[in-house]
Amino acid sequence: MWPLAILRRAANPEAILRQVAGEIQKLSGGQERTNLATYTYLLGGLRFNKEVLRQLLREDVMRESVTDQALVEVK
């Protein structure tokens, strides 16, 4: 549900993104954390610029994602 939370209407959407990113960072490593970061980044692209997303979501975590790797291959 965290990736979808960033799309909800809010007075301060960046604060929601910051909160979601914080919750993802609290997860101990593993595929779930990697996937959630990637899904949040992908959905966040609908609302936020890439600098904000990169600042709040660690890029190194997303690089481990199968989804991110597949997107890089498509390029």
Protein Blocks (a to p, Z undefined) as FASTA:
>chain_A
ZZmmmmpccfblmlmmmmmmmmmmmpggdjklmmmmmmmmmmmmmmpcfklmmmmmcfkl
mmmpmklmmmmmmZZ
